[in-house]
Amino acid sequence: MDERRKGTAPLDEARLRQRAIGVKLRQMFDEVVNEPVPDEFLDILRRADNKTGER
């Protein structure tokens, strides 16, 4: 049983690493989602909406 446990240690370590990466990615995504949209970009979107509404 001790031998089997040694074989899973690298897997456990990899899972912990993956979990930590996932947590960090979610934090980064949440930060980006909560950033304000620049006014210039909003103007571009408004103009695009107006052009598609004219068709």
C-alpha positions, 0 to 999 in steps of 0.5 A: 500500500505504501508503494501505491501511495508513492505513485500517486504523490506526483498526481496529487501534486499535479492536481493541486497545481491545476487547482491553484492555476484554476483559482488564479485564472478565475480571479483574473477573469473576474477582475477583467469582467469587472473593469469598466468599458472605455468610452471610446469603445462604447462609442464604437459599439453605439455606431455599429448598432446604429449602422445595423439598425439602418439596414 
